[in-house]
Amino acid sequence: MKRVLGLIGAAWLSTSALSAPLTVTPVSTKAGAPLPIHIGGRVEPTADGYRRQWPGTYFEASFRGEGVLLKIGEGDVILRISVDATSAATLVKPKPGLYRVDGLANGRHTIRVDVASESQAASTVFGGFYATAGTRALPSPARTRQIEFIGDSHTVGYGNISAKRDCTQDEVWATTDTSQAMPALTARRYGADYQVNAISGRGIVRNYDGMPGDTVPAAYPFTLFDKAKRYADPAWHPSLYVIALGTNDFTTPLHPNEPWKTRDALHADYEQHYVAFVKRLRARDPNAHVVLWATDMADGEIASEVAKVAARLKAAGERNVTFVPVTGLAFTGCHAHPSTADDGRITTALSTYIDAHAEMWARK
């Protein structure tokens, strides 16, 4: 399809034809009635909409008509907008305000807004969807399957759409697209809702190169990274947890000021905390399947340690836990991270286990 680039406010907009040329433009009109919204990911409802920070958040609504409004709140973000499962527009650092999506044939439509970028530095706000004149709300999309992805930059999709490995931090941000990363590909394959609870550079007990900051298990219980509110959603009970943590624990040498004096000490601490983390997840969802995966980076150290964690969990009586090694990745994304092609390879590796355990979707 032909793609046209234009500048709208502070946002670059790309459009492609659906049934007619689609436009997404800022408007100063007042919003109509809010449309029922379906949200994937952790959010904190506010007066301005939905505040979010974990990657991969998405928002969906269905309606009948020729157009719809969406409201964007504060925070630097890259948004992928699609209508009826067709890519429609990309907004990069859009200014807060109301935007109108036009150019649709009069009929039933589903709009989706995916947060593509990572938001470690600060949370961002999405304000929701609103009716235009003649638009009629329809029930928001719903799915019965749920998958939760937990991890680091390999789960986020860090620099995965980059054409080069040597990237500035601005280029990393601009070429990170969680909506094209492994979690989105896997969830789409199985028609599932999903959460991406991952932070680039963080590990189980140690962050990349020993840098300060919460590890993933320390940040995990909270809705936002400020840890002001614990996350709770009685409707969120995934049938499958897909976890990849260890890259940042093991890909750099230990420093003298770190608490582990030997690699063996780091291994023991990692295994103990990883086992405890998975057990906490299983206490909440005892029937969920758990897939632990790892690449062959760090001369196999990561994969070896993750395999030990899976073995310890099984020895402790945990059912439906497996380790999936992932090899053959090209790592052509920013800073030698998986590319979107690699994301597809990871998805394929995970699907071998998922396809063999279709019973997970039938559990109550």
C-alpha positions as CSV (number, residue, x, y, z in Angstrom):
1,M,0.0,0.0,0.0
2,K,1.1,3.5,-0.6
3,R,2.3,5.3,2.5
4,V,2.3,9.1,2.9
5,L,4.2,11.0,5.5
6,G,3.1,14.4,6.9
7,L,3.7,16.5,10.0
8,I,0.8,17.0,12.3
9,G,1.6,19.1,15.4
10,A,4.6,17.4,17.0
11,A,3.7,14.0,15.5
12,W,4.8,12.3,12.3
13,L,1.8,10.6,10.8
14,S,1.8,7.8,8.2
15,T,-1.5,6.8,6.5
16,S,-2.6,4.0,4.3
17,A,-5.8,3.5,2.4
18,L,-8.5,1.3,3.9
19,S,-11.9,1.7,2.1
20,A,-11.0,5.4,1.6
21,P,-7.9,7.5,2.4
22,L,-7.6,7.4,6.2
23,T,-6.7,10.5,8.1
24,V,-5.8,11.1,11.8
25,T,-5.9,14.8,12.6
26,P,-5.9,16.9,15.7
27,V,-9.3,18.7,16.2
28,S,-10.6,21.3,18.6
29,T,-14.2,20.1,18.7
30,K,-15.7,18.7,21.9
31,A,-15.7,14.9,22.4
32,G,-18.9,13.0,22.1
33,A,-19.9,10.1,24.3
34,P,-17.0,7.8,25.4
35,L,-17.0,4.4,23.7
36,P,-16.6,1.2,25.7
37,I,-13.0,0.4,25.8
38,H,-11.0,-2.8,26.1
39,I,-7.5,-2.5,27.6
40,G,-4.6,-4.8,27.4
41,G,-1.9,-4.1,30.0
42,R,-1.7,-2.4,33.4
43,V,-3.4,1.0,33.7
44,E,-4.3,3.4,36.4
45,P,-7.7,5.1,35.7
46,T,-7.4,8.9,36.1
47,A,-9.6,11.9,35.4
48,D,-7.8,12.3,32.1
49,G,-8.0,8.7,31.0
50,Y,-5.7,5.8,31.6
51,R,-2.1,6.2,32.9
52,R,0.3,3.4,32.0
53,Q,4.0,2.6,32.0
54,W,4.6,-1.1,31.5
55,P,5.3,-1.7,27.7
56,G,2.9,-3.1,25.2
57,T,-0.3,-1.5,26.4
58,Y,-3.1,-1.5,23.9
59,F,-6.6,0.0,23.7
60,E,-9.5,-1.1,21.6
61,A,-13.1,0.0,20.8
62,S,-15.8,-1.0,18.3
63,F,-18.3,1.3,16.7
64,R,-20.6,1.8,13.8
65,G,-20.1,4.9,11.7
66,E,-17.6,6.8,9.5
67,G,-15.2,8.2,12.1
68,V,-14.2,8.2,15.7
69,L,-12.2,10.4,18.1
70,L,-9.3,9.4,20.3
71,K,-7.8,11.5,23.1
72,I,-4.1,11.5,23.8
73,G,-2.8,12.7,27.2
74,E,0.6,13.7,28.5
75,G,3.9,11.9,28.0
76,D,6.3,11.1,25.1
77,V,5.0,8.0,23.3
78,I,4.9,6.2,19.9
79,L,1.3,5.0,19.1
80,R,0.4,2.6,16.3
81,I,-3.2,3.1,15.3
82,S,-5.0,0.4,13.3
83,V,-8.6,0.1,12.1
84,D,-10.2,-3.3,11.4
85,A,-6.8,-5.0,11.9
86,T,-5.2,-2.9,9.1
87,S,-2.3,-0.6,10.0
88,A,-3.5,3.0,9.6
89,A,-1.2,5.5,11.3
90,T,1.8,6.1,13.5
91,L,2.0,9.0,15.9
92,V,5.4,9.9,17.4
93,K,5.4,12.1,20.4
94,P,1.9,13.5,19.6
95,K,0.8,16.6,21.4
96,P,-1.9,16.0,24.0
97,G,-5.4,16.6,22.7
98,L,-8.3,15.2,20.7
99,Y,-7.6,13.4,17.3
100,R,-10.2,12.5,14.7
101,V,-9.9,9.3,12.6
102,D,-11.8,9.8,9.3
103,G,-12.1,8.1,5.9
104,L,-13.9,5.0,6.9
105,A,-16.8,3.5,5.1
106,N,-20.1,3.7,7.0
107,G,-20.3,0.4,8.9
108,R,-18.9,-1.6,11.8
109,H,-15.3,-0.9,12.7
110,T,-12.8,-1.8,15.5
111,I,-10.0,0.7,16.3
112,R,-6.9,-0.2,18.2
113,V,-4.1,1.9,19.6
114,D,-0.9,0.1,20.5
115,V,1.9,1.7,22.6
116,A,5.0,0.8,20.6
117,S,7.6,2.7,22.7
118,E,9.1,1.9,26.1
119,S,8.3,4.3,28.9
120,Q,10.9,3.7,31.7
121,A,11.5,7.4,32.4
122,A,7.8,8.4,33.0
123,S,4.3,7.2,32.6
124,T,2.0,8.3,29.8
125,V,-1.7,8.8,29.4
126,F,-4.2,7.6,26.9
127,G,-7.6,9.4,27.1
128,G,-9.9,6.9,25.4
129,F,-12.2,6.8,22.4
130,Y,-15.2,9.0,21.7
131,A,-18.1,9.1,19.3
132,T,-18.4,11.6,16.5
133,A,-21.7,12.7,15.0
134,G,-23.5,9.7,13.7
135,T,-21.2,7.2,15.4
136,R,-22.9,4.5,17.5
137,A,-21.0,2.6,20.2
138,L,-20.7,-1.2,20.0
139,P,-19.5,-3.6,22.6
140,S,-15.7,-3.5,23.0
141,P,-13.7,-6.4,21.8
142,A,-13.2,-9.3,24.2
143,R,-11.1,-12.5,24.3
144,T,-11.2,-15.5,26.5
145,R,-7.5,-16.4,26.3
146,Q,-4.9,-14.5,28.3
147,I,-1.1,-14.7,28.2
148,E,1.3,-12.7,30.5
149,F,4.9,-12.0,29.3
150,I,7.5,-11.1,31.8
151,G,11.0,-10.2,31.0
152,D,13.7,-7.7,29.9
153,S,14.6,-5.9,26.7
154,H,14.2,-9.2,24.7
155,T,10.5,-9.2,25.7
156,V,10.0,-5.4,25.2
157,G,11.3,-5.5,21.6
158,Y,14.2,-3.1,22.3
159,G,15.4,-1.7,19.0
160,N,13.8,-4.5,17.1
161,I,12.8,-2.5,14.0
162,S,16.3,-0.9,13.7
163,A,18.3,-1.6,10.5
164,K,21.5,-1.3,12.4
165,R,23.1,-2.5,15.7
166,D,25.0,0.8,16.5
167,C,22.2,3.0,17.9
168,T,22.0,6.2,20.0
169,Q,19.6,6.1,22.9
170,D,17.2,8.3,20.9
171,E,17.4,5.8,18.1
172,V,16.8,2.9,20.5
173,W,13.6,4.6,21.6
174,A,12.4,5.3,18.1
175,T,13.1,1.8,16.9
176,T,11.6,-0.1,19.8
177,D,8.2,-1.5,18.8
178,T,6.5,-3.8,21.3
179,S,3.5,-4.1,19.0
180,Q,5.8,-6.1,16.6
181,A,7.7,-8.0,19.3
182,M,7.4,-11.6,20.4
183,P,4.5,-11.0,22.9
184,A,2.3,-9.4,20.3
185,L,3.1,-12.1,17.7
186,T,2.5,-14.9,20.1
187,A,-0.8,-13.5,21.4
188,R,-2.0,-12.8,17.9
189,R,-1.2,-16.4,16.9
190,Y,-3.5,-17.7,19.7
191,G,-6.1,-15.0,19.7
192,A,-5.2,-14.0,23.2
193,D,-5.2,-10.8,25.3
194,Y,-1.8,-10.2,26.8
195,Q,0.3,-8.1,29.2
196,V,4.0,-7.2,28.7
197,N,5.5,-6.8,32.1
198,A,9.1,-6.2,31.2
199,I,11.8,-3.6,31.7
200,S,14.9,-3.3,29.5
201,G,18.1,-3.7,31.4
202,R,16.6,-5.4,34.5
203,G,17.1,-8.9,35.8
204,I,16.1,-11.3,38.6
205,V,18.7,-10.2,41.1
206,R,21.1,-8.1,39.0
207,N,20.6,-5.4,36.4
208,Y,22.7,-4.9,33.4
209,D,26.4,-4.2,34.3
210,G,25.3,-4.0,38.0
211,M,23.4,-0.7,37.4
212,P,21.1,0.5,40.2
213,G,17.3,0.3,40.0
214,D,14.5,-2.1,40.8
215,T,14.9,-5.6,39.4
216,V,11.8,-7.0,37.5
217,P,10.5,-9.0,40.5
218,A,10.8,-5.8,42.7
219,A,8.8,-3.7,40.2
220,Y,6.4,-6.4,39.2
221,P,3.8,-6.0,42.0
222,F,3.0,-2.4,41.0
223,T,0.8,-0.7,38.4
224,L,3.4,2.0,37.7
225,F,7.2,2.2,38.3
226,D,6.7,4.7,41.2
227,K,5.4,1.7,43.2
228,A,2.6,3.9,44.6
229,K,-0.2,1.4,44.0
230,R,-0.1,-2.4,43.8
231,Y,-1.7,-3.9,40.7
232,A,-4.8,-5.8,41.1
233,D,-7.3,-6.9,38.4
234,P,-9.8,-9.7,39.3
235,A,-10.4,-10.4,35.6
236,W,-6.7,-11.0,34.9
237,H,-5.8,-14.7,35.3
238,P,-3.6,-15.8,32.4
239,S,-3.5,-19.4,31.3
240,L,0.1,-19.0,30.3
241,Y,3.1,-17.1,31.7
242,V,6.1,-16.6,29.3
243,I,9.2,-15.5,31.2
244,A,12.7,-14.6,30.0
245,L,14.9,-13.1,32.7
246,G,18.7,-13.7,33.1
247,T,20.2,-11.8,30.2
248,N,21.0,-8.8,32.4
249,D,22.1,-10.9,35.4
250,F,24.8,-12.7,33.4
251,T,26.0,-10.9,30.3
252,T,28.5,-8.6,32.1
253,P,31.2,-9.4,34.6
254,L,30.8,-8.8,38.3
255,H,32.2,-5.6,39.9
256,P,34.1,-5.5,43.2
257,N,31.3,-3.4,44.9
258,E,28.5,-5.9,44.1
259,P,27.2,-8.3,46.7
260,W,28.3,-11.5,44.9
261,K,32.0,-12.2,45.2
262,T,31.9,-15.2,42.8
263,R,29.9,-16.3,39.8
264,D,28.7,-19.3,41.8
265,A,27.2,-17.0,44.5
266,L,25.4,-15.0,41.8
267,H,24.1,-18.3,40.3
268,A,22.8,-19.5,43.7
269,D,21.0,-16.1,44.4
270,Y,19.5,-16.0,40.9
271,E,18.1,-19.5,41.1
272,Q,16.7,-19.0,44.6
273,H,15.0,-15.7,43.7
274,Y,13.7,-16.9,40.3
275,V,12.2,-20.0,41.8
276,A,10.5,-17.8,44.5
277,F,9.2,-15.4,41.9
278,V,7.6,-18.2,39.8
279,K,6.1,-19.7,42.9
280,R,4.4,-16.4,43.8
281,L,2.9,-16.3,40.3
282,R,1.7,-19.9,40.7
283,A,0.1,-19.1,44.1
284,R,-2.1,-16.6,42.3
285,D,-2.8,-18.8,39.2
286,P,-2.0,-22.4,40.3
287,N,-3.3,-23.9,37.0
288,A,-1.4,-21.6,34.7
289,H,1.3,-23.0,32.5
290,V,4.8,-21.4,32.8
291,V,7.3,-21.3,30.0
292,L,10.8,-20.1,30.9
293,W,12.9,-19.3,27.9
294,A,16.4,-18.1,27.2
295,T,18.8,-17.5,24.4
296,D,22.3,-19.0,24.0
297,M,24.0,-15.7,24.8
298,A,26.8,-15.5,27.4
299,D,28.3,-18.8,26.2
300,G,25.2,-20.6,27.4
301,E,25.4,-19.4,31.0
302,I,21.9,-17.9,30.9
303,A,20.3,-21.0,29.4
304,S,22.1,-23.2,31.9
305,E,20.8,-21.2,34.8
306,V,17.2,-21.0,33.5
307,A,17.2,-24.8,33.0
308,K,18.2,-25.2,36.6
309,V,15.4,-23.0,37.7
310,A,12.9,-25.1,35.8
311,A,14.3,-28.3,37.2
312,R,14.1,-26.9,40.8
313,L,10.5,-25.9,40.3
314,K,9.6,-29.3,39.0
315,A,11.4,-31.0,41.9
316,A,9.4,-28.9,44.2
317,G,6.2,-30.3,42.7
318,E,5.3,-27.4,40.3
319,R,3.3,-28.8,37.3
320,N,3.2,-27.5,33.8
321,V,6.5,-25.7,34.0
322,T,9.0,-26.0,31.1
323,F,12.3,-24.5,29.8
324,V,12.5,-23.6,26.1
325,P,16.0,-22.8,24.8
326,V,16.0,-20.4,21.8
327,T,18.9,-20.6,19.4
328,G,19.8,-19.3,16.0
329,L,18.9,-15.7,16.5
330,A,20.7,-13.1,14.4
331,F,20.5,-10.2,17.0
332,T,20.6,-7.5,14.3
333,G,18.5,-5.0,16.3
334,C,20.0,-2.1,18.3
335,H,22.9,-3.1,20.5
336,A,22.7,-6.7,19.2
337,H,19.1,-7.3,20.3
338,P,16.6,-9.5,18.6
339,S,15.1,-8.1,15.4
340,T,11.4,-8.5,14.4
341,A,12.6,-11.5,12.4
342,D,14.2,-12.9,15.6
343,D,10.9,-12.2,17.4
344,G,9.2,-14.5,14.9
345,R,11.8,-17.2,15.6
346,I,11.2,-16.9,19.3
347,T,7.5,-17.1,18.8
348,T,7.9,-20.3,16.7
349,A,10.1,-21.9,19.4
350,L,7.5,-21.1,22.1
351,S,4.6,-22.4,19.9
352,T,6.0,-25.9,20.0
353,Y,5.1,-26.1,23.7
354,I,1.9,-24.1,23.4
355,D,0.6,-26.2,20.6
356,A,1.3,-29.4,22.5
357,H,-0.7,-28.2,25.5
358,A,-3.9,-26.8,24.1
359,E,-5.6,-27.9,27.3
360,M,-4.4,-24.8,29.0
361,W,-7.0,-22.7,27.2
362,A,-9.8,-24.9,28.6
363,R,-9.0,-24.4,32.2
364,K,-11.2,-22.4,34.5
